[in-house]
Amino acid sequence: MTSTATIADLSTARDVARQLRVDSVRASTSAGSGHPTSSMSAADLLAVLVTRHFKYDWDDPANDANDHLIFSKGHASPLLYSVFKAVGVVSDEELMTGYRRFGQRLEGHPTPVLPWVDVATGSLGQGLPDGVGVALAGRYLDEVPYRVWVLCGDSEMAEGSMWEALDKAAYYRLSNLIAIVDVNRLGQSGPTELQWDLDAYARRAESFGARVIMIDGHDLDEIDQALQSATDRTDDRPTVILARTLKGRGFSEVENLEGWHGKPLPKEMADRAIRELGGESSLTVRGPRPVTEPPANRGAPLGGPPELPTYAVGDKVATRKAYGDALTAVGGSNPRIVALDGEVGNSTFSEEFAKAFGDRYFEMYIAEQQMVAAAVGLSVRRYIPFASTFAAFLSRAYDFIRMASISRADIRLVGSHAGVEIGADGPSQMALEDLAMLRAVQGSTVLYPSDAVCATALVRSMVDLPGVSYLRTTRGAYPVLYEAGESFPIGGSKVLRSGPSDAVTLIGAGVTLHQCLAAANALAADGIQARVIDLYSVKPIDTATLSDAVAATEGRIVVAEDHHPEGGLGSAVADALLAAGSPALRMSHLAVRELPGSGSTAEQLAAQGIDADHIAASARALTS
Amino acid sequence: MTSTATIADLSTARDVARQLRVDSVRASTSAGSGHPTSSMSAADLLAVLVTRHFKYDWDDPANDANDHLIFSKGHASPLLYSVFKAVGVVSDEELMTGYRRFGQRLEGHPTPVLPWVDVATGSLGQGLPDGVGVALAGRYLDEVPYRVWVLCGDSEMAEGSMWEALDKAAYYRLSNLIAIVDVNRLGQSGPTELQWDLDAYARRAESFGARVIMIDGHDLDEIDQALQSATDRTDDRPTVILARTLKGRGFSEVENLEGWHGKPLPKEMADRAIRELGGESSLTVRGPRPVTEPPANRGAPLGGPPELPTYAVGDKVATRKAYGDALTAVGGSNPRIVALDGEVGNSTFSEEFAKAFGDRYFEMYIAEQQMVAAAVGLSVRRYIPFASTFAAFLSRAYDFIRMASISRADIRLVGSHAGVEIGADGPSQMALEDLAMLRAVQGSTVLYPSDAVCATALVRSMVDLPGVSYLRTTRGAYPVLYEAGESFPIGGSKVLRSGPSDAVTLIGAGVTLHQCLAAANALAADGIQARVIDLYSVKPIDTATLSDAVAATEGRIVVAEDHHPEGGLGSAVADALLAAGSPALRMSHLAVRELPGSGSTAEQLAAQGIDADHIAASARALTS
């Protein structure tokens, strides 16, 4: 039976629900792992949604008018993939032989290797925040009436990020966002905190500004009415549907029992389950198609290439200020560029963009997890998000950044106030782990400009960068080093001092590059010539230039960084040179090794041994 | 005027409040930075609290009966330090010459270098979660009736972690926890999301299970009654006092105005402010003392040294299982050991401890930020917390881990399911950044056992480790390698194969160590002798053994790790050898470089090039 033109009736939805349960059992048993019971609890919800309410052109997942479906409870992947079978885009054979297998696209938790999946989920509490980003795009940028449906687990409501999401959904009046919470009462290791206290969930969701509908998640009429009501948009609030369900619903041997989380049914149990559920089937039923609207007019650039801000060599300009200038410049020429901030836009200078393009700026207040998730969601709709806060506070969102890379999301993160350079505010405000954190993200790009000209060039490059890219900016104002128009390719570096008699190589970025230059001057006064490298591209790294310098200076290098010694500039240099098979190195690695306190920038740099004096002393020791 | 024996009257509190404002202005102006206006809004709250309700023996901060005071809005440090002056433990001279100065203890944001400060704050949204940990200790472990007072900002209520905290405070019925929210309406860059909508805050806090009291935060009578009511403990809920306040209260030129966040008053404005506030003073007023009770009887070990579990060489045991076994063993001999988990105790095996010592186990459900914060809070009360979840999900709490190191907290983190080894679940569940993340934490210890005997020994060592320590455990069961009783010092390593004709060194930990052993066998069959090093202590690292091996094998080393290439084993080895000034290295670094999907363990290891075959091939290439 195939029905693509008309809306299925509830009786058909019931058949589909049965099939989703059977297929969830079959797929996970065939794979030998997976979460059938967590799928069975939500099968009725998905059957009614997909056959009757979810507007999606399954033949064209790129259709801009399509609704979005995000499984925030990503472990219910058997259910999602069974849905894909039920709408006819995944075959029964693929479901039975591809699920959780090597090299296959039906991964243990959904990722966008599948064209119908927007974002990777599986780290709980992220799908709803991601959905907020997609819904922001729908309401404010695309201005297309697609809806964003997010299936949430009840366990994940313990994550603060879910409440950040509801808070922002309400604040931004995202009536196009519908969270369906599968309240099946049982978590991984036992009952959830609130079990079936739907009233408690309801009070919380309402207090955060959502419209709440409570239903029996196995009553198809109730489900249908709730989904209909959610899309009627009677007000400007996001909708939270709280569905009371039974984990393992439909198979009496596991239904509502503890001890069956994340366990496939053994073959014989699976056979009994399939019998009890009514047997295998291969219905194909599609729901409503979206009404295709003319695409929003945000695709074409407003003008030619951006006119980047210019700065005079020698002028003191903070790279964070240059970030704000550059973002505003590129934003003027590309209407798909959007910006977000964690309520510190007057420190990161994203406020410049906000003032120029308020309709493309989203204030996330102090909710860094939601900020990164919103960037991911905006990238789903092919916007070009730049998200900024103090670099130290990006650590708040590390799980979201990690998952963004698995989502293949193209997002740009900007962290200001790096390192001890900030001075008096003390260690809580100092990013000293951010380079390690961002370098370790798969496929990431890590950039660290030392002057305003470089910063603006890198911002322009980030517009087109795939994956997670990161720009580290500095609080203080330092002299502009480069002429306007200088090129800063990703993966490059700049040799600022060099000569035939170089005895040592000094490597820095950000504030330490300026210290390296001062050290080189001091060394030159002593008759020691030093090569100086601006390592603005930390990942990818310019191995060739580093290797040349090492060869020229007989292995003597000093790396100075305003970061802990692990995973930052020094590690990047060491990793690159060792991978290149460099000859013997005599590397002096200056980094922030002690827990800092307050003080002036100069005091901080001196105390940690990363200022010009220490760099020069290390160079002298290497060359003596 | 000094009054240490009696409770000050409200008129005295009023004088103190005035002084706190004046001193907040003076301190920040003298330092040239800081947050006077954020201090002035809460001065009345603190004056009434400290003079009339906060039970604290200022002459003995170590008194176990003392109340606790946590400034979750750590940027209000001028207020906190002015309080310290008002109770006579910090001199006016220190306040005026020490605040935010290099080498001084009155840092820009409070840290425990001060004996009256429990935890470092300044990353917003962490003080209240930390306070939950302290309150858990009070209610369930110390059984001492101290109260935990937390001054919160209104901006930080946008952090999901604050709601994780209230959720857990209500779940654990922490009536000893009182959050005072200074609702001054203005954030850093503009009005807060909810501004003065105290009703909205109240609905949220009540829905999360708190008792809410709304007051005018500048009406001393209302404040006094609220604080009294909060400590009457009429029920089993935490209390949230919502105080409507004015930022910059008391100085007409800044009061309730935007643009004054985080800015000291210029000298002339400060002079006018001090005049308007009534002039300088140096009152010393102390509030009530705690009633000292006999210490809870949890100090002395229950018995002798723990009997660690034993395993037979060759038996297959997962290190995560060994963690559960060992934690239960050490828990039996030391009643100060407590455990927490993020609702995956049946995966991390913390459930073994929970079953044995339910009164010392705290289920944090899926709230990793709160889990780490609770560990920090428990450590404030000198408990020995072990907090476990999937290693991947510790990334959720990175900002909390970073701040724990600044808090000088002794906490133990345990992450299971490391790397692609987990197989079918896919990348969302695979920790591939955790070693980089934890190594980059100041003062951290990073451990990665390859067998059950090592895991148990490391757990025992972690009991006494200072700072943030981390144990990475593996999902699968692998052969036990060591005899019971083998010693595994922190900072050590094990040479499992070595001989006079070693041609290459193979270095691994966890699953890759087993692959290294298999590779060594294969190489031996080819006549290539390989040294094999078990790098169970990743930080600190056994540089001496590594250097010896490099020398013995003429610089030829293969490092294989189930982690991204940045910041993990390979970086640790490279950093150590370069710091030691090793001779030329020929290092082959095998790591997880591609985004993984699902598959079996063997398929995953092979696909990423970190299995025995690839290790052997790299070794052959180095030795050919």
Contacts between the chains, C-beta under 8 A, distances in Angstrom:
chain1	res1	chain2	res2	distance
A	31	B	424	6.7
A	32	B	424	7.7
A	33	B	423	7.9
A	33	B	424	4.8
A	33	B	425	7.3
A	34	B	424	7.8
A	74	B	428	6.5
A	100	B	424	4.2
A	100	B	425	8.0
A	100	B	426	7.8
A	100	B	598	4.5
A	100	B	599	8.0
A	101	B	598	6.5
A	101	B	599	6.7
A	102	B	597	7.2
A	102	B	598	6.6
A	102	B	599	3.0
A	102	B	600	6.5
A	102	B	603	4.1
A	102	B	604	7.5
A	102	B	607	7.3
A	103	B	597	7.0
A	103	B	599	7.0
A	104	B	597	7.2
A	104	B	598	6.9
A	105	B	597	7.8
A	106	B	598	7.9
A	107	B	426	4.2
A	107	B	427	7.8
A	107	B	597	5.0
A	107	B	598	4.6
A	108	B	424	5.0
A	108	B	425	4.1
A	108	B	426	3.9
A	108	B	429	7.3
A	108	B	598	4.7
A	109	B	425	6.6
A	109	B	426	4.9
A	109	B	428	4.7
A	109	B	429	7.0
A	111	B	426	7.0
A	111	B	427	7.2
A	111	B	428	7.8
A	111	B	597	7.6
A	113	B	597	7.2
A	120	B	427	7.3
A	120	B	428	5.9
A	121	B	428	6.8
A	122	B	425	7.4
A	122	B	426	6.5
A	122	B	427	8.0
A	122	B	428	2.9
A	122	B	429	6.0
A	123	B	392	6.8
A	123	B	393	6.4
A	123	B	396	7.4
A	123	B	428	5.2
A	123	B	429	7.9
A	124	B	366	5.4
A	125	B	366	6.9
A	155	B	343	6.6
A	155	B	365	7.0
A	155	B	366	5.2
A	156	B	366	5.8
A	158	B	164	7.0
A	158	B	167	6.6
A	158	B	343	7.6
A	158	B	365	4.1
A	158	B	366	4.6
A	158	B	367	4.8
A	159	B	160	6.9
A	159	B	164	7.3
A	159	B	366	5.6
A	159	B	367	6.1
A	159	B	396	7.9
A	160	B	159	6.9
A	160	B	160	2.3
A	160	B	161	4.9
A	160	B	162	7.2
A	160	B	163	5.1
A	160	B	164	4.2
A	160	B	367	6.7
A	160	B	369	6.2
A	160	B	370	7.6
A	161	B	160	4.9
A	162	B	160	7.2
A	163	B	160	5.2
A	163	B	163	4.5
A	164	B	158	7.1
A	164	B	159	7.4
A	164	B	160	4.2
A	167	B	158	6.6
A	167	B	193	7.3
A	171	B	193	5.9
A	187	B	343	5.3
A	187	B	365	7.1
A	187	B	366	7.4
A	188	B	343	5.8
A	188	B	344	5.6
A	188	B	346	6.8
A	188	B	347	7.2
A	189	B	343	5.8
A	189	B	344	6.4
A	189	B	345	5.2
A	189	B	346	4.5
A	189	B	347	7.8
A	189	B	351	6.6
A	190	B	343	7.9
A	192	B	365	7.0
A	193	B	167	7.3
A	193	B	171	5.9
A	193	B	365	5.0
A	200	B	207	7.5
A	203	B	206	7.7
A	203	B	207	3.9
A	204	B	204	7.5
A	204	B	207	4.4
A	204	B	208	6.3
A	206	B	203	7.7
A	206	B	207	7.4
A	207	B	200	7.5
A	207	B	203	3.9
A	207	B	204	4.4
A	207	B	206	7.4
A	207	B	207	4.2
A	208	B	204	6.3
A	343	B	155	6.6
A	343	B	158	7.6
A	343	B	187	5.3
A	343	B	188	5.8
A	343	B	189	5.7
A	343	B	190	7.9
A	344	B	188	5.6
A	344	B	189	6.4
A	345	B	189	5.2
A	346	B	188	6.8
A	346	B	189	4.5
A	347	B	188	7.2
A	347	B	189	7.8
A	351	B	189	6.7
A	365	B	155	7.0
A	365	B	158	4.2
A	365	B	187	7.1
A	365	B	192	7.1
A	365	B	193	5.0
A	366	B	124	5.4
A	366	B	125	6.9
A	366	B	155	5.2
A	366	B	156	5.8
A	366	B	158	4.7
A	366	B	159	5.6
A	366	B	187	7.4
A	367	B	158	4.8
A	367	B	159	6.1
A	367	B	160	6.8
A	368	B	399	7.9
A	369	B	160	6.2
A	370	B	160	7.6
A	392	B	123	6.8
A	392	B	399	7.7
A	392	B	402	7.4
A	393	B	123	6.4
A	393	B	399	6.6
A	395	B	398	4.3
A	395	B	399	4.2
A	395	B	402	5.4
A	396	B	123	7.4
A	396	B	159	7.9
A	396	B	398	7.3
A	396	B	399	4.1
A	398	B	395	4.4
A	398	B	396	7.3
A	398	B	398	4.2
A	398	B	399	7.7
A	398	B	433	7.7
A	398	B	437	6.9
A	399	B	368	8.0
A	399	B	392	7.7
A	399	B	393	6.7
A	399	B	395	4.2
A	399	B	396	4.1
A	399	B	398	7.8
A	402	B	392	7.4
A	402	B	395	5.4
A	402	B	433	6.1
A	403	B	428	6.4
A	405	B	595	7.3
A	406	B	427	4.8
A	406	B	428	6.0
A	406	B	595	6.7
A	408	B	595	8.0
A	423	B	33	7.9
A	424	B	31	6.7
A	424	B	32	7.6
A	424	B	33	4.7
A	424	B	34	7.8
A	424	B	100	4.2
A	424	B	108	5.0
A	425	B	33	7.3
A	425	B	100	7.9
A	425	B	108	4.1
A	425	B	109	6.6
A	425	B	122	7.4
A	426	B	100	7.8
A	426	B	107	4.2
A	426	B	108	3.9
A	426	B	109	4.8
A	426	B	111	7.0
A	426	B	122	6.5
A	427	B	107	7.8
A	427	B	111	7.2
A	427	B	120	7.3
A	427	B	406	4.8
A	428	B	74	6.5
A	428	B	109	4.6
A	428	B	111	7.8
A	428	B	120	5.9
A	428	B	121	6.8
A	428	B	122	2.9
A	428	B	123	5.2
A	428	B	403	6.4
A	428	B	406	6.0
A	429	B	108	7.3
A	429	B	109	7.0
A	429	B	122	6.0
A	429	B	123	7.9
A	432	B	440	7.6
A	432	B	442	7.1
A	433	B	398	7.7
A	433	B	402	6.1
A	433	B	437	7.3
A	433	B	440	4.0
A	433	B	441	6.6
A	436	B	436	5.1
A	436	B	437	7.0
A	436	B	439	7.2
A	436	B	440	3.8
A	436	B	566	7.4
A	436	B	567	4.9
A	437	B	398	6.9
A	437	B	433	7.4
A	437	B	436	7.1
A	437	B	437	6.0
A	437	B	440	6.9
A	439	B	436	7.2
A	439	B	566	4.2
A	439	B	567	6.4
A	440	B	432	7.5
A	440	B	433	4.0
A	440	B	436	3.8
A	440	B	437	6.9
A	440	B	564	5.0
A	440	B	566	4.5
A	440	B	567	4.9
A	440	B	568	7.7
A	441	B	433	6.6
A	441	B	564	7.7
A	442	B	432	7.1
A	442	B	564	6.1
A	442	B	594	7.9
A	442	B	595	5.3
A	443	B	595	6.9
A	539	B	566	7.4
A	564	B	440	5.0
A	564	B	441	7.7
A	564	B	442	6.1
A	565	B	575	7.0
A	566	B	436	7.4
A	566	B	439	4.2
A	566	B	440	4.5
A	566	B	539	7.4
A	566	B	567	6.3
A	566	B	571	7.2
A	566	B	572	7.7
A	566	B	575	7.1
A	567	B	436	5.0
A	567	B	439	6.4
A	567	B	440	4.9
A	567	B	566	6.3
A	567	B	567	3.6
A	567	B	571	6.4
A	568	B	440	7.7
A	570	B	575	7.0
A	571	B	566	7.1
A	571	B	567	6.4
A	571	B	571	4.7
A	571	B	574	7.3
A	571	B	575	6.1
A	572	B	566	7.7
A	574	B	571	7.3
A	574	B	574	4.6
A	574	B	575	6.1
A	574	B	578	5.3
A	575	B	565	7.0
A	575	B	566	7.1
A	575	B	570	7.0
A	575	B	571	6.1
A	575	B	574	6.1
A	575	B	589	7.4
A	578	B	574	5.3
A	578	B	585	5.8
A	578	B	587	4.7
A	578	B	589	7.1
A	579	B	587	7.7
A	579	B	589	6.5
A	581	B	586	6.4
A	582	B	584	8.0
A	583	B	584	5.5
A	584	B	582	8.0
A	584	B	583	5.5
A	584	B	584	4.1
A	585	B	578	5.8
A	586	B	581	6.4
A	587	B	578	4.7
A	587	B	579	7.8
A	589	B	575	7.4
A	589	B	578	7.1
A	589	B	579	6.5
A	594	B	442	7.9
A	595	B	405	7.3
A	595	B	406	6.7
A	595	B	408	8.0
A	595	B	442	5.3
A	595	B	443	6.9
A	597	B	102	7.2
A	597	B	103	7.0
A	597	B	104	7.2
A	597	B	105	7.8
A	597	B	107	5.0
A	597	B	111	7.6
A	597	B	113	7.2
A	598	B	100	4.5
A	598	B	101	6.5
A	598	B	102	6.6
A	598	B	104	6.9
A	598	B	106	7.9
A	598	B	107	4.6
A	598	B	108	4.7
A	599	B	100	8.0
A	599	B	101	6.7
A	599	B	102	3.0
A	599	B	103	7.0
A	600	B	102	6.5
A	603	B	102	4.0
A	603	B	103	8.0
A	604	B	102	7.5
A	607	B	102	7.2
